[in-house]
């Protein structure tokens, strides 16, 4: 950014008076264009000890968030659910997602059955909360790590089982105010936007959508050095189905084998200028949710970085 700013100043110093006179007009046009952009929604965990929905909603807004992860609430607690919906709406805080995060393809049949029941309950909760989505990953055949690698995770068998699971969960709930989504993963289908489009067509349900975690698709040297292109590809192919997104970053830790690791946004290779630009173009204000950081301090760094990039681009999170 600094080198561009110096170049611009030098350019302005060398231009004619007429060109200098046109600069304020150009700046005004840029500001007008930025004002016309639809505000986006940023969200993340909050670190306040309260169960009161009104206090929780205000705590999100105090951090510059207009999106939130679903509060802990039992599906049977209709009064608490109603309070969450009311208070969050009053503060213009969208409930971005209800996480499921269990293995829908556990190799143990009984565990798989229980997990599918749990995911169905979570989708039902997302429907009650009018959350943008319920999200899980497709799962894994790994018997030891529920999201771990396994040779069958990239096979037609895995794909077909995932289609069946998604249909089963959606058909049990029949969501009208939310959608069921799964995240792309580096070593489990779908691993990229082409896989996901194929999955959407195979599931063939209105209640199925996309939760976009771009970082999860960065699984090769080619992709980590071309995150801008990966991001644009994801939004180009999946944009109309995107309900919510995750905000993370990824860096290459150099050793004798390929080793990528998640890092705080701004410390890695992910092109957030492209990410926010493409996000701002969506027809819906799909929330961008920070995750996987250690504490309030790290979330604060990530939040300020993303807000800063948005400001540079003339984009807004609606504050």
N, C-alpha and C positions, 0 to 999 in steps of 0.2 A: 504493500500500500504506500509506503513512504516514497519509493522510487517513482511511482505513478504520480503522486502529488507534486514532487519536484519537477517532473517533466511537464506537468500541466502549468505550473507557475512560470517555468521558463518559456513555454509556448505563449502564454498570455502576455508576457513581457515583450515578446518579439512580434506580436500581431499588431495590426494597424488599429487606428482609433475606431474604425467601423466595427472591426471584429470585437474589440473590447466592449463596445456599446451593446453588441448582441449577446454577451455573456449573461447579463442579468435576465434577459428574456429566456435564454436556454435554461437557466436555473429555475425560473418560475415554471417553465413547462415541465421540468422534472418533478418539481414539488406537486404540481397539479396531477401528474400521472401517478405519483405515489399515493396521493390522497384518494384516488379512484380505486386503488387496490383493495380488495376485500380483506379485512383483518383475519389473521390466522390465530390459532389457539396453541399455546404452549402450556405444558403441565409436567408434574412430577410429584414425588412423595413430599409430604409435609412432616415436620418434626415437632408437632404440638401434641400434648397429652390431653386430649379431650374426645369424648364420644358425642358431643353435641353437634348436629349437622350444621347449624348456623355458624358456630365457631369454626368448624372445619372449612366451610365455604369461604368465610372471611379470611382465614389463614392462607388459603390458596391465592386469593386476590392480593393479599399483602406481599406475596412473593412475585407478583406479576404473572400469575397463572390464571388462565381462563379454561383450564381443563384439569381433570382429576382422575386418579384411579378410583375404582369403586371402594366405598367404605366397607368395613367388615360388618355384615348384617346377615341374619338368617332369612332364608326365602320365606319362611312362615311369619316373620315379623312385619306384617303389613303396615302397622302404624309407623315403625321406624323407616321403612322404605318410603312411605308417603312423605315423611318429614325430610328425608334426604333429597327427594325429587324437588320438593317445594323450596327448601333453603338454598340448594345449589342453583336452581333456576333464578331465584331472587338475586343472586350475586353474578349471574351470567357465567356460571362455571359448568361446562359440559362434562358429563361422566364419560370418559373416553373408552374405558374398557373394563370388563370383568374378566380377570385372568382365571384360566382353568389349570394349566400347567401340571398335567398328569399324562402318563403314557397310554394313549389310546390303542397302542399296538403291543402292549406288554406280552411277552411270550407265555406268561402264565395265564390260562384262560379265565380263572376266577378273578385275578387282579385286573385283567382287561375289562371284564364285565363291570366290576365295581368302578373302575375309572370312567367308563363310558356313562354310567349312571351319574357320576359326579359331574362330568362335563355337561350332561343334559340339564342338571340342576343349575349349573352356573349360567348356561344360556337362558334358562327360565328367569334367573335373577337379573340378567342383563335386560331382558324384556321388561320386567317389572320396573327397573330403574331407568328405562329408556336410554340405556348406555349406547354409545355408538357401535360397540361390538362386544362379543365374547371371544376371547382368543386363547388358542393353545397351539402347540406344534402337532404335526401329524403323528409323532411318536417315534418309537424305535424298536427293533427286534433285539437290541442289546439287553441281556438278562441282568446286567449289573448296574448300568447307568441309564436312567430312563430316557435321556436324550442322546445317548452315546452312539458312536459309529458301529455299523454292522454291514457286512457285504450285501445283505438282502434289503437294506434301506434305499437302494437305488435301482430296484427291480420292478417289473410290471406287477408282481405279487404285492409289493408294498403300495404301489399306486392304487391298485384295485381295492385293497383293504381300506385305504384312506377314503376313497370315494364312498364305500359302503358305510364307514363310520360317520362321515359328514352327513350323509343322507339320513342316517338313523337318528342322529342328534337333532337335526333340523326338523325332520318330520314329527318327532315327539313333541316339540315345542311350538312349531309353526309360528315363528317370530314375525311380528308386524312392525315393531319399533326399533329393532336391532338386527344384527346379522351375526352369523357364526363365521369365524375366520381362523386361519392357521398361518403361522409364520413360515417364510422360507428359511431353510437351514443349510449350512455348508455341506452337510453329509447325509441329509435326509430329504427326500422329495417333499415339496418342490424346492429345488436349489436355485432357481432363477425365474424371471418373469415368463419365459416360454413354458416352463413346467407348470406355472401357476395358471396361465390361460388354459392350458390343456385340462387342468384339474377343475377349473370353474365350469368348463363346458361339460365335463364328465359328471360332475355333481348335479348340475342342471337344476338348481334350486334358487328361487328368488332370495331366500334367506341366507345365502352364502356370499361372503364378500372377501375383501383383502385387508389384512393388517400388514403394513409395510415396515419391515426392518431391513433397511439397505445393508447395514453392516453384516448381517447374517449371510448375505449373498457373496461377500468378498472372500472367496475360497481358493484364489490362485494368484500367482505373481501378475498375470495379465490383468486381473480385475483390480488388484490393489493399486496398480499404476494407472488405472483408467476409471477411477470412481465417478468422474463426471459423466462419462458415457454410460456407465452402469446405472446411475441414477436416472438419467434421461430415458434410458431403455425401460426401466421399471415404470416410470410415470406414463410413458407413451403407451405401453401395453396394458397396464393395470389401472390407470388413473380413474376410470369411471366406476371402478368397484372399491376404491380405497376408502375405508371407514376411519382408520386411525393409523398412526405411525410411531415408531420408536426413534429416539435420538441417542445415538452412541457414536463412538469413533473407533478406528482400528489402526494399529501400527504394526510394523514388521520388526520383530525382535530378532536380530541377526545371530544366527548360529549355523551349524552345519546341515540343518534341515529347515524347511519352511516352517516358520512359527509366527503366526499372527496373534495379537492379543488386543482385547478391548481396552480402550483408554478414554480419559475424559474428553468430551467434545472440544476440539481445538488443538489437541495434542497429537492427532493422528493424520491419516491420509484422506479421510472422507471430505469431499468438497461440499462444504455447507452452503456456499454461495449458490451452487447449482441445486442443492437439496431444497433450500428455502424458496428459490425462484420457481422451481417446479411445483412445490407444495402450494404456493400462492395462486397458482393457475387452476387448481382443482375447482370443480363446480360446487363442492361442499367444503366447509371449514374443518377438514379432518385434523384432529388434534395431533400434536407432536409431543410425545411423552418421554422425558428423561428416565433412564433406568440403569440398574447395575452399578451404581456408584456407592461409595462406602459410608458417606456421612453428609451432614448438612453443608460442610465446607466445600466438598467436591461438587455437590449439586449446585451450590452457589456459583462456583467457577464455570461450570457448564452452562448454567442459565445465563450468566452475564455474557459469555462468549456468543451464544446463539442470538441473544437479544442485540448484541453489538453488530453481528453480521447482518441481521435484518435491518437495523438502522442504516448501515452503509448502503444497503440495496434500496432504501426508501420503502421498505415493507413494514407492516405493523402487526403486533400481537393484540391490538385492540385495547390498549390501556389508556 
